[in-house]
Amino acid sequence: MSVLNNLKQKRQKIAPNQSIRKLLKQRWFVVVVALMLTGLGAALTGVLFKTGVHTLDEWRLNLLTEIPPWFLLPSMGGVGGFISGSLIARFAPAASGSGVSHIMGFLRHRTVPMGIRVGLVKLVSGIIAIGSGFPLGPEGPAVQMGGSVAWQMARWLKAPIAFRRVIVAAGGGAGLAAIFSAPIGGFIYAIEELLNSARPVILLLVVITTFWADTWADVLQAIGLDPTAGGFDSNLGFQLERKFTPLVEFLPIDLGYLIGLGIIVGILAETYCRYVLTMQCIGNAWLGERLVLKMSLSGIFLGFIYACLPDAFHHLGKLQDFIADGNADISLALGTFLVLFITSGLAAASGAPGGLFYPMLTLGGSIGLACGGWVEALTGHVPSTYIFAGMGAFVAACSRTPITAMFLAFALTKDLLILKPLLVACITSFVIARLFNEHSIYERQINMETDQLKTSEKRSQEPRDILSSLTKSFRHRQSFGPPPPPNNQL
């Protein structure tokens, strides 16, 4: 019996690879066109997302010079949450949340709504929510938008299921690459987290899509969608874009300091994961699936919190730049960590369409800056890579993707010397976090959503359950359901 099971597993692993090779031989031109359009679509949605959020952020900051924060921030948060939540609830319920768990659910054969409609609703609602003050990032929506565009391409192509999974993962990685200007990070994320595969033909398809998306993102930004970006110049061609230029030094003694930082960040990151998941459970228990109400109340509450804080906390992007440049002192770094720790969990619990990678980077950088200050005060020496090592380590511990996290942090500096200290901190925090729980925050979100669906199904089967009609509606609005029977899987 065990021999038969082994043979069956081998056939299941070989079949997808063979179907993709067959598709490439028979319709290679159509496949290439689909990959190119997927990369272009991921780049376009990613750049539009960043541009829209930046525009709305600047408008909000300008209004703060004329309107008191205690009135403007709660008002914009509540109105933005109401509009964003209404768009999602009415047109595409699957557009709520970060989006990464939705793509992961689809790739794990869950029933997940996909397509252009989901991507467009994610784009508009995400811009409104984040631009209104929800402390979330654009990378989660970019992953879902890229995956949704890729799914539509595969549908038009009438491709087999195996190729659909590959192109959706490639689209998700392309979205990440376009947001962070990190084609290697997007490529590795698609392989490390989304597909868990390293077959040569799959690597080829994914790397083409992610690098093509990054190329188009540079071009689209240069022609006017985001003129502040410097990845492409019409006269000089493609340029190396460095968001930060820190002084990077790596001494042998730094290994011990980086391992210590990885241990601290790993513990704090796992605490953050549990906090976010707990807040999501509380939100679902108190307000159920009333997304519009959750987002409206969350926006008002978050607005009041930030209205009580100094001006530096009113813009998440500028605060991250301040941390990354090392201009903050220990008290501001710890304050940033505490505020963003609490508020990003509240925002995620509301179901707002925003990602967690951006807050994770800021949280990790804040801890790296604070720990660096303490080490310098005690020993007189501090590794110059502590801030960016903390950024990568926090992402690695939360997402359980140390290689992806390393390259995302590397993309901020484009300095090859920083790769070694980043790897040490990311691997250490990854190992420490896995000692507490082997699953990433996104995998646990998938399991939590599936458990909620199963609970609603059990209630609907009770003969005297007066909420049976409501649970049916709850099931209809779920982002994704449990996997289909094994016979339906490839």
FIFIRO-825288 format. One record per residue (C-alpha): residue number from 1; x, y, z; residue in one letter. Coordinates in steps of 0.02 Angstrom, whole numbers, m for minus. Layout:
residues N
+-----+--------+--------+--------+----+
!   i !      X !      Y !      Z ! aa !
+-----+--------+--------+--------+----+
! NUM !      X !      Y !      Z !  A !
...
+-----+--------+--------+--------+----+
***
This chain:
residues 490
+-----+--------+--------+--------+----+
!   i !      X !      Y !      Z ! aa !
+-----+--------+--------+--------+----+
!   1 !      0 !      0 !      0 !  M !
!   2 !    141 !    120 !     41 !  S !
!   3 !    220 !     86 !   m128 !  V !
!   4 !     58 !    134 !   m216 !  L !
!   5 !     47 !    294 !   m115 !  N !
!   6 !    226 !    340 !   m160 !  N !
!   7 !    192 !    310 !   m344 !  L !
!   8 !     34 !    416 !   m334 !  K !
!   9 !    129 !    559 !   m253 !  Q !
!  10 !    264 !    551 !   m387 !  K !
!  11 !    134 !    556 !   m526 !  R !
!  12 !     51 !    708 !   m443 !  Q !
!  13 !    218 !    799 !   m441 !  K !
!  14 !    262 !    755 !   m620 !  I !
!  15 !     91 !    790 !   m697 !  A !
!  16 !     91 !    980 !   m674 !  P !
!  17 !    266 !    995 !   m746 !  N !
!  18 !    217 !    891 !   m898 !  Q !
!  19 !     58 !    990 !   m930 !  S !
!  20 !    155 !   1154 !   m925 !  I !
!  21 !    287 !   1087 !  m1044 !  R !
!  22 !    150 !   1028 !  m1161 !  K !
!  23 !     67 !   1198 !  m1157 !  L !
!  24 !    233 !   1284 !  m1194 !  L !
!  25 !    265 !   1174 !  m1344 !  K !
!  26 !     92 !   1192 !  m1419 !  Q !
!  27 !     53 !   1374 !  m1379 !  R !
!  28 !    217 !   1453 !  m1331 !  W !
!  29 !    179 !   1621 !  m1413 !  F !
!  30 !     14 !   1639 !  m1319 !  V !
!  31 !    101 !   1593 !  m1156 !  V !
!  32 !    235 !   1726 !  m1184 !  V !
!  33 !    102 !   1856 !  m1221 !  V !
!  34 !      7 !   1806 !  m1063 !  A !
!  35 !    164 !   1825 !   m958 !  L !
!  36 !    204 !   1994 !  m1034 !  M !
!  37 !     27 !   2058 !  m1006 !  L !
!  38 !     30 !   1990 !   m828 !  T !
!  39 !    191 !   2084 !   m791 !  G !
!  40 !    123 !   2243 !   m870 !  L !
!  41 !    m42 !   2228 !   m775 !  G !
!  42 !     47 !   2198 !   m609 !  A !
!  43 !    162 !   2346 !   m640 !  A !
!  44 !     20 !   2461 !   m691 !  L !
!  45 !    m89 !   2419 !   m541 !  T !
!  46 !     59 !   2429 !   m422 !  G !
!  47 !    115 !   2599 !   m485 !  V !
!  48 !    m63 !   2666 !   m487 !  L !
!  49 !    m84 !   2605 !   m309 !  F !
!  50 !     73 !   2691 !   m246 !  K !
!  51 !     32 !   2851 !   m341 !  T !
!  52 !   m147 !   2855 !   m277 !  G !
!  53 !    m97 !   2827 !    m97 !  V !
!  54 !     40 !   2959 !   m109 !  H !
!  55 !    m81 !   3086 !   m184 !  T !
!  56 !   m214 !   3057 !    m51 !  L !
!  57 !    m82 !   3061 !     86 !  D !
!  58 !    m15 !   3228 !     27 !  E !
!  59 !   m192 !   3300 !     19 !  W !
!  60 !   m225 !   3241 !    197 !  R !
!  61 !    m62 !   3318 !    259 !  L !
!  62 !   m103 !   3483 !    174 !  N !
!  63 !   m273 !   3487 !    256 !  L !
!  64 !   m190 !   3463 !    425 !  L !
!  65 !   m113 !   3636 !    407 !  T !
!  66 !   m289 !   3712 !    403 !  E !
!  67 !   m398 !   3590 !    503 !  I !
!  68 !   m360 !   3528 !    680 !  P !
!  69 !   m298 !   3347 !    686 !  P !
!  70 !   m427 !   3298 !    819 !  W !
!  71 !   m564 !   3334 !    691 !  F !
!  72 !   m484 !   3294 !    523 !  L !
!  73 !   m399 !   3127 !    559 !  L !
!  74 !   m550 !   3038 !    638 !  P !
!  75 !   m665 !   3111 !    505 !  S !
!  76 !   m557 !   3056 !    359 !  M !
!  77 !   m528 !   2886 !    440 !  G !
!  78 !   m713 !   2856 !    466 !  G !
!  79 !   m767 !   2918 !    294 !  V !
!  80 !   m624 !   2827 !    208 !  G !
!  81 !   m664 !   2666 !    301 !  G !
!  82 !   m849 !   2682 !    256 !  F !
!  83 !   m818 !   2712 !     71 !  I !
!  84 !   m684 !   2578 !     56 !  S !
!  85 !   m786 !   2450 !    153 !  G !
!  86 !   m942 !   2488 !     52 !  S !
!  87 !   m850 !   2460 !   m112 !  L !
!  88 !   m783 !   2293 !    m52 !  I !
!  89 !   m947 !   2233 !     24 !  A !
!  90 !  m1047 !   2280 !   m131 !  R !
!  91 !   m933 !   2231 !   m275 !  F !
!  92 !   m797 !   2108 !   m217 !  A !
!  93 !   m794 !   2040 !    m38 !  P !
!  94 !   m634 !   1946 !    m78 !  A !
!  95 !   m544 !   2114 !    m92 !  A !
!  96 !   m540 !   2136 !     97 !  S !
!  97 !   m385 !   2105 !    202 !  G !
!  98 !   m203 !   2103 !    149 !  S !
!  99 !   m229 !   1997 !     m6 !  G !
! 100 !    m78 !   1884 !     21 !  V !
! 101 !   m181 !   1752 !    112 !  S !
! 102 !   m307 !   1751 !    m32 !  H !
! 103 !   m173 !   1712 !   m161 !  I !
! 104 !    m98 !   1581 !    m46 !  M !
! 105 !   m271 !   1505 !    m21 !  G !
! 106 !   m298 !   1494 !   m209 !  F !
! 107 !   m129 !   1409 !   m233 !  L !
! 108 !   m177 !   1285 !    m98 !  R !
! 109 !   m332 !   1238 !   m196 !  H !
! 110 !   m455 !   1339 !    m92 !  R !
! 111 !   m607 !   1414 !   m176 !  T !
! 112 !   m555 !   1596 !   m195 !  V !
! 113 !   m642 !   1729 !   m302 !  P !
! 114 !   m518 !   1797 !   m429 !  M !
! 115 !   m518 !   1906 !   m583 !  G !
! 116 !   m506 !   2086 !   m644 !  I !
! 117 !   m655 !   2140 !   m540 !  R !
! 118 !   m570 !   2090 !   m377 !  V !
! 119 !   m410 !   2176 !   m431 !  G !
! 120 !   m496 !   2340 !   m476 !  L !
! 121 !   m596 !   2345 !   m314 !  V !
! 122 !   m437 !   2308 !   m218 !  K !
! 123 !   m349 !   2450 !   m308 !  L !
! 124 !   m481 !   2584 !   m274 !  V !
! 125 !   m530 !   2530 !    m99 !  S !
! 126 !   m348 !   2508 !    m46 !  G !
! 127 !   m301 !   2683 !   m104 !  I !
! 128 !   m448 !   2757 !     m8 !  I !
! 129 !   m414 !   2659 !    152 !  A !
! 130 !   m226 !   2684 !    163 !  I !
! 131 !   m236 !   2863 !    101 !  G !
! 132 !   m366 !   2899 !    235 !  S !
! 133 !   m247 !   2850 !    374 !  G !
! 134 !   m252 !   2660 !    395 !  F !
! 135 !    m72 !   2615 !    441 !  P !
! 136 !    m52 !   2477 !    313 !  L !
! 137 !     56 !   2453 !    159 !  G !
! 138 !     28 !   2431 !    m29 !  P !
! 139 !    122 !   2267 !    m52 !  E !
! 140 !    m19 !   2148 !      3 !  G !
! 141 !   m145 !   2226 !   m118 !  P !
! 142 !    m10 !   2225 !   m253 !  A !
! 143 !     13 !   2038 !   m231 !  V !
! 144 !   m175 !   2008 !   m245 !  Q !
! 145 !   m196 !   2128 !   m391 !  M !
! 146 !    m51 !   2047 !   m485 !  G !
! 147 !   m121 !   1874 !   m450 !  G !
! 148 !   m295 !   1927 !   m506 !  S !
! 149 !   m230 !   1998 !   m670 !  V !
! 150 !   m131 !   1837 !   m697 !  A !
! 151 !   m284 !   1730 !   m663 !  W !
! 152 !   m381 !   1828 !   m795 !  Q !
! 153 !   m241 !   1801 !   m921 !  M !
! 154 !   m240 !   1615 !   m886 !  A !
! 155 !   m428 !   1608 !   m905 !  R !
! 156 !   m422 !   1695 !  m1074 !  W !
! 157 !   m284 !   1574 !  m1121 !  L !
! 158 !   m392 !   1426 !  m1066 !  K !
! 159 !   m237 !   1357 !   m984 !  A !
! 160 !   m233 !   1198 !   m878 !  P !
! 161 !   m245 !   1212 !   m689 !  I !
! 162 !    m59 !   1185 !   m663 !  A !
! 163 !    m15 !   1336 !   m771 !  F !
! 164 !   m148 !   1442 !   m686 !  R !
! 165 !    m66 !   1412 !   m519 !  R !
! 166 !    106 !   1457 !   m588 !  V !
! 167 !     50 !   1616 !   m675 !  I !
! 168 !    m51 !   1674 !   m523 !  V !
! 169 !    102 !   1651 !   m412 !  A !
! 170 !    207 !   1741 !   m542 !  A !
! 171 !     81 !   1883 !   m546 !  G !
! 172 !     86 !   1896 !   m356 !  G !
! 173 !    276 !   1903 !   m359 !  G !
! 174 !    268 !   2031 !   m500 !  A !
! 175 !    156 !   2143 !   m394 !  G !
! 176 !    280 !   2135 !   m251 !  L !
! 177 !    424 !   2171 !   m370 !  A !
! 178 !    335 !   2324 !   m440 !  A !
! 179 !    297 !   2397 !   m268 !  I !
! 180 !    471 !   2374 !   m193 !  F !
! 181 !    573 !   2389 !   m354 !  S !
! 182 !    638 !   2218 !   m304 !  A !
! 183 !    626 !   2093 !   m448 !  P !
! 184 !    735 !   1966 !   m358 !  I !
! 185 !    630 !   1983 !   m200 !  G !
! 186 !    468 !   1961 !   m298 !  G !
! 187 !    539 !   1810 !   m390 !  F !
! 188 !    599 !   1724 !   m232 !  I !
! 189 !    436 !   1764 !   m140 !  Y !
! 190 !    336 !   1678 !   m277 !  A !
! 191 !    447 !   1525 !   m263 !  I !
! 192 !    478 !   1523 !    m75 !  E !
! 193 !    306 !   1565 !     m8 !  E !
! 194 !    176 !   1549 !   m145 !  L !
! 195 !    227 !   1399 !   m250 !  L !
! 196 !    353 !   1304 !   m142 !  N !
! 197 !    428 !   1238 !   m303 !  S !
! 198 !    596 !   1250 !   m390 !  A !
! 199 !    568 !   1157 !   m555 !  R !
! 200 !    667 !   1240 !   m696 !  P !
! 201 !    518 !   1274 !   m810 !  V !
! 202 !    424 !   1357 !   m667 !  I !
! 203 !    575 !   1461 !   m617 !  L !
! 204 !    588 !   1523 !   m796 !  L !
! 205 !    406 !   1576 !   m806 !  L !
! 206 !    410 !   1665 !   m637 !  V !
! 207 !    575 !   1756 !   m666 !  V !
! 208 !    516 !   1822 !   m835 !  I !
! 209 !    356 !   1891 !   m759 !  T !
! 210 !    435 !   1973 !   m606 !  T !
! 211 !    578 !   2056 !   m700 !  F !
! 212 !    460 !   2114 !   m837 !  W !
! 213 !    345 !   2191 !   m706 !  A !
! 214 !    490 !   2282 !   m623 !  D !
! 215 !    546 !   2348 !   m793 !  T !
! 216 !    373 !   2414 !   m835 !  W !
! 217 !    356 !   2490 !   m661 !  A !
! 218 !    514 !   2592 !   m691 !  D !
! 219 !    452 !   2650 !   m862 !  V !
! 220 !    277 !   2693 !   m801 !  L !
! 221 !    346 !   2793 !   m656 !  Q !
! 222 !    464 !   2887 !   m771 !  A !
! 223 !    328 !   2940 !   m894 !  I !
! 224 !    231 !   3031 !   m760 !  G !
! 225 !    135 !   2912 !   m647 !  L !
! 226 !    267 !   2935 !   m512 !  D !
! 227 !    399 !   3061 !   m568 !  P !
! 228 !    489 !   3053 !   m400 !  T !
! 229 !    548 !   2875 !   m436 !  A !
! 230 !    718 !   2860 !   m517 !  G !
! 231 !    725 !   2687 !   m595 !  G !
! 232 !    721 !   2747 !   m776 !  F !
! 233 !    779 !   2903 !   m867 !  D !
! 234 !    727 !   2939 !  m1046 !  S !
! 235 !    902 !   3001 !  m1088 !  N !
! 236 !   1012 !   2886 !   m983 !  L !
! 237 !    905 !   2729 !   m986 !  G !
! 238 !    880 !   2616 !   m835 !  F !
! 239 !    965 !   2675 !   m677 !  Q !
! 240 !   1008 !   2593 !   m511 !  L !
! 241 !    879 !   2661 !   m389 !  E !
! 242 !    932 !   2668 !   m206 !  R !
! 243 !    803 !   2728 !    m82 !  K !
! 244 !    932 !   2737 !     57 !  F !
! 245 !   1123 !   2749 !     54 !  T !
! 246 !   1185 !   2699 !    226 !  P !
! 247 !   1366 !   2676 !    271 !  L !
! 248 !   1384 !   2486 !    272 !  V !
! 249 !   1523 !   2407 !    373 !  E !
! 250 !   1530 !   2223 !    420 !  F !
! 251 !   1656 !   2166 !    551 !  L !
! 252 !   1677 !   1988 !    621 !  P !
! 253 !   1616 !   2047 !    792 !  I !
! 254 !   1453 !   2101 !    710 !  D !
! 255 !   1400 !   1919 !    690 !  L !
! 256 !   1365 !   1903 !    875 !  G !
! 257 !   1271 !   2067 !    881 !  Y !
! 258 !   1165 !   2019 !    729 !  L !
! 259 !   1122 !   1849 !    803 !  I !
! 260 !   1066 !   1936 !    963 !  G !
! 261 !    961 !   2057 !    861 !  L !
! 262 !    884 !   1911 !    766 !  G !
! 263 !    833 !   1828 !    930 !  I !
! 264 !    750 !   1986 !    996 !  I !
! 265 !    662 !   2023 !    832 !  V !
! 266 !    604 !   1842 !    814 !  G !
! 267 !    517 !   1847 !    983 !  I !
! 268 !    438 !   2017 !    952 !  L !
! 269 !    382 !   1968 !    776 !  A !
! 270 !    295 !   1812 !    839 !  E !
! 271 !    211 !   1917 !    972 !  T !
! 272 !    154 !   2035 !    835 !  Y !
! 273 !     82 !   1891 !    732 !  C !
! 274 !    m18 !   1828 !    881 !  R !
! 275 !    m79 !   2003 !    920 !  Y !
! 276 !   m141 !   2033 !    741 !  V !
! 277 !   m229 !   1864 !    736 !  L !
! 278 !   m307 !   1894 !    907 !  T !
! 279 !   m372 !   2063 !    852 !  M !
! 280 !   m447 !   1984 !    696 !  Q !
! 281 !   m534 !   1852 !    802 !  C !
! 282 !   m602 !   1986 !    920 !  I !
! 283 !   m663 !   2090 !    773 !  G !
! 284 !   m753 !   1941 !    697 !  N !
! 285 !   m828 !   1894 !    865 !  A !
! 286 !   m893 !   2068 !    902 !  W !
! 287 !   m948 !   2129 !    731 !  L !
! 288 !   m951 !   1971 !    625 !  G !
! 289 !   m949 !   2005 !    438 !  E !
! 290 !  m1009 !   2185 !    450 !  R !
! 291 !   m858 !   2249 !    357 !  L !
! 292 !   m922 !   2426 !    327 !  V !
! 293 !   m956 !   2452 !    513 !  L !
! 294 !   m789 !   2377 !    563 !  K !
! 295 !   m690 !   2485 !    444 !  M !
! 296 !   m786 !   2643 !    487 !  S !
! 297 !   m763 !   2621 !    675 !  L !
! 298 !   m582 !   2570 !    652 !  S !
! 299 !   m546 !   2723 !    545 !  G !
! 300 !   m622 !   2840 !    675 !  I !
! 301 !   m529 !   2757 !    818 !  F !
! 302 !   m363 !   2757 !    725 !  L !
! 303 !   m389 !   2940 !    682 !  G !
! 304 !   m411 !   2986 !    865 !  F !
! 305 !   m254 !   2889 !    911 !  I !
! 306 !   m145 !   2977 !    782 !  Y !
! 307 !   m225 !   3146 !    821 !  A !
! 308 !   m152 !   3131 !    996 !  C !
! 309 !     24 !   3097 !    930 !  L !
! 310 !    158 !   3216 !    863 !  P !
! 311 !    156 !   3267 !    680 !  D !
! 312 !    292 !   3142 !    637 !  A !
! 313 !    165 !   3000 !    658 !  F !
! 314 !     41 !   3070 !    533 !  H !
! 315 !    131 !   2997 !    381 !  H !
! 316 !    189 !   2816 !    389 !  L !
! 317 !    304 !   2828 !    238 !  G !
! 318 !    398 !   2980 !    301 !  K !
! 319 !    413 !   2901 !    473 !  L !
! 320 !    493 !   2746 !    396 !  Q !
! 321 !    615 !   2856 !    301 !  D !
! 322 !    659 !   2946 !    463 !  F !
! 323 !    693 !   2779 !    549 !  I !
! 324 !    792 !   2707 !    403 !  A !
! 325 !    904 !   2860 !    391 !  D !
! 326 !    947 !   2837 !    576 !  G !
! 327 !    886 !   3010 !    622 !  N !
! 328 !    774 !   2953 !    764 !  A !
! 329 !    830 !   2930 !    943 !  D !
! 330 !    791 !   2779 !   1051 !  I !
! 331 !    633 !   2853 !   1127 !  S !
! 332 !    559 !   2895 !    956 !  L !
! 333 !    607 !   2724 !    888 !  A !
! 334 !    521 !   2635 !   1032 !  L !
! 335 !    371 !   2750 !   1020 !  G !
! 336 !    357 !   2711 !    834 !  T !
! 337 !    365 !   2525 !    870 !  F !
! 338 !    231 !   2533 !   1005 !  L !
! 339 !    112 !   2644 !    905 !  V !
! 340 !    129 !   2548 !    742 !  L !
! 341 !    120 !   2381 !    833 !  F !
! 342 !    m50 !   2426 !    906 !  I !
! 343 !   m126 !   2524 !    762 !  T !
! 344 !    m78 !   2409 !    618 !  S !
! 345 !   m156 !   2264 !    712 !  G !
! 346 !   m316 !   2363 !    735 !  L !
! 347 !   m317 !   2410 !    550 !  A !
! 348 !   m289 !   2229 !    496 !  A !
! 349 !   m428 !   2170 !    613 !  A !
! 350 !   m552 !   2284 !    524 !  S !
! 351 !   m525 !   2193 !    358 !  G !
! 352 !   m452 !   2349 !    276 !  A !
! 353 !   m371 !   2316 !    106 !  P !
! 354 !   m190 !   2344 !    152 !  G !
! 355 !    m32 !   2243 !    175 !  G !
! 356 !     75 !   2207 !    327 !  L !
! 357 !    248 !   2202 !    247 !  F !
! 358 !    269 !   2391 !    254 !  Y !
! 359 !    224 !   2403 !    439 !  P !
! 360 !    336 !   2253 !    472 !  M !
! 361 !    484 !   2341 !    392 !  L !
! 362 !    456 !   2495 !    498 !  T !
! 363 !    433 !   2391 !    656 !  L !
! 364 !    593 !   2295 !    623 !  G !
! 365 !    690 !   2453 !    581 !  G !
! 366 !    631 !   2535 !    742 !  S !
! 367 !    690 !   2388 !    847 !  I !
! 368 !    855 !   2384 !    753 !  G !
! 369 !    882 !   2570 !    785 !  L !
! 370 !    838 !   2556 !    969 !  A !
! 371 !    945 !   2401 !    996 !  C !
! 372 !   1088 !   2485 !    904 !  G !
! 373 !   1079 !   2633 !   1020 !  G !
! 374 !   1083 !   2521 !   1174 !  W !
! 375 !   1231 !   2419 !   1109 !  V !
! 376 !   1326 !   2577 !   1068 !  E !
! 377 !   1293 !   2647 !   1242 !  A !
! 378 !   1353 !   2486 !   1326 !  L !
! 379 !   1500 !   2436 !   1216 !  T !
! 380 !   1544 !   2587 !   1112 !  G !
! 381 !   1516 !   2489 !    951 !  H !
! 382 !   1361 !   2458 !    847 !  V !
! 383 !   1343 !   2368 !    680 !  P !
! 384 !   1299 !   2495 !    545 !  S !
! 385 !   1177 !   2370 !    470 !  T !
! 386 !   1066 !   2353 !    623 !  Y !
! 387 !    919 !   2454 !    554 !  I !
! 388 !    903 !   2360 !    390 !  F !
! 389 !    944 !   2194 !    472 !  A !
! 390 !    799 !   2226 !    591 !  G !
! 391 !    685 !   2264 !    444 !  M !
! 392 !    726 !   2102 !    356 !  G !
! 393 !    723 !   2000 !    515 !  A !
! 394 !    548 !   2058 !    564 !  F !
! 395 !    477 !   2015 !    392 !  V !
! 396 !    568 !   1847 !    393 !  A !
! 397 !    497 !   1799 !    563 !  A !
! 398 !    318 !   1849 !    521 !  C !
! 399 !    308 !   1780 !    345 !  S !
! 400 !    427 !   1632 !    373 !  R !
! 401 !    519 !   1683 !    213 !  T !
! 402 !    697 !   1728 !    263 !  P !
! 403 !    769 !   1737 !     86 !  I !
! 404 !    628 !   1848 !     22 !  T !
! 405 !    645 !   1961 !    175 !  A !
! 406 !    833 !   1975 !    146 !  M !
! 407 !    809 !   2033 !    m34 !  F !
! 408 !    668 !   2153 !      9 !  L !
! 409 !    779 !   2240 !    136 !  A !
! 410 !    923 !   2234 !     13 !  F !
! 411 !    815 !   2319 !   m120 !  A !
! 412 !    808 !   2475 !    m10 !  L !
! 413 !    997 !   2501 !    m20 !  T !
! 414 !   1057 !   2398 !   m170 !  K !
! 415 !   1222 !   2373 !    m76 !  D !
! 416 !   1291 !   2197 !    m97 !  L !
! 417 !   1392 !   2207 !     64 !  L !
! 418 !   1232 !   2217 !    165 !  I !
! 419 !   1173 !   2045 !    107 !  L !
! 420 !   1280 !   1948 !    231 !  K !
! 421 !   1222 !   2037 !    389 !  P !
! 422 !   1044 !   2032 !    324 !  L !
! 423 !   1055 !   1844 !    300 !  L !
! 424 !   1122 !   1817 !    477 !  V !
! 425 !    981 !   1918 !    557 !  A !
! 426 !    844 !   1847 !    445 !  C !
! 427 !    892 !   1665 !    471 !  I !
! 428 !    908 !   1690 !    659 !  T !
! 429 !    738 !   1773 !    679 !  S !
! 430 !    659 !   1644 !    563 !  F !
! 431 !    724 !   1500 !    669 !  V !
! 432 !    672 !   1583 !    833 !  I !
! 433 !    496 !   1618 !    769 !  A !
! 434 !    474 !   1440 !    707 !  R !
! 435 !    512 !   1375 !    882 !  L !
! 436 !    346 !   1453 !    935 !  F !
! 437 !    245 !   1412 !    779 !  N !
! 438 !    298 !   1339 !    613 !  E !
! 439 !    164 !   1431 !    512 !  H !
! 440 !    174 !   1608 !    447 !  S !
! 441 !     45 !   1739 !    492 !  I !
! 442 !    m36 !   1716 !    321 !  Y !
! 443 !    m52 !   1528 !    339 !  E !
! 444 !   m134 !   1553 !    508 !  R !
! 445 !   m253 !   1680 !    431 !  Q !
! 446 !   m304 !   1549 !    303 !  I !
! 447 !   m334 !   1419 !    438 !  N !
! 448 !   m431 !   1544 !    543 !  M !
! 449 !   m543 !   1590 !    397 !  E !
! 450 !   m573 !   1407 !    354 !  T !
! 451 !   m615 !   1366 !    535 !  D !
! 452 !   m742 !   1507 !    539 !  Q !
! 453 !   m822 !   1439 !    382 !  L !
! 454 !   m833 !   1264 !    455 !  K !
! 455 !   m911 !   1334 !    613 !  T !
! 456 !  m1043 !   1426 !    513 !  S !
! 457 !  m1082 !   1267 !    414 !  E !
! 458 !  m1108 !   1167 !    574 !  K !
! 459 !  m1227 !   1298 !    640 !  R !
! 460 !  m1325 !   1300 !    479 !  S !
! 461 !  m1352 !   1112 !    494 !  Q !
! 462 !  m1434 !   1124 !    666 !  E !
! 463 !  m1623 !   1099 !    647 !  P !
! 464 !  m1673 !   1239 !    766 !  R !
! 465 !  m1539 !   1363 !    725 !  D !
! 466 !  m1627 !   1530 !    705 !  I !
! 467 !  m1471 !   1601 !    621 !  L !
! 468 !  m1464 !   1474 !    480 !  S !
! 469 !  m1506 !   1604 !    349 !  S !
! 470 !  m1372 !   1719 !    414 !  L !
! 471 !  m1240 !   1583 !    411 !  T !
! 472 !  m1282 !   1545 !    230 !  K !
! 473 !  m1253 !   1728 !    191 !  S !
! 474 !  m1092 !   1722 !    293 !  F !
! 475 !  m1031 !   1577 !    188 !  R !
! 476 !  m1072 !   1670 !     29 !  H !
! 477 !   m967 !   1817 !     83 !  R !
! 478 !   m815 !   1719 !    141 !  Q !
! 479 !   m652 !   1763 !     54 !  S !
! 480 !   m614 !   1581 !     22 !  F !
! 481 !   m676 !   1410 !     71 !  G !
! 482 !   m599 !   1240 !    110 !  P !
! 483 !   m513 !   1143 !    m29 !  P !
! 484 !   m621 !   1040 !   m147 !  P !
! 485 !   m618 !    849 !   m141 !  P !
! 486 !   m455 !    769 !   m198 !  P !
! 487 !   m533 !    713 !   m362 !  N !
! 488 !   m551 !    894 !   m415 !  N !
! 489 !   m370 !    938 !   m384 !  Q !
! 490 !   m236 !    922 !   m514 !  L !
+-----+--------+--------+--------+----+
***
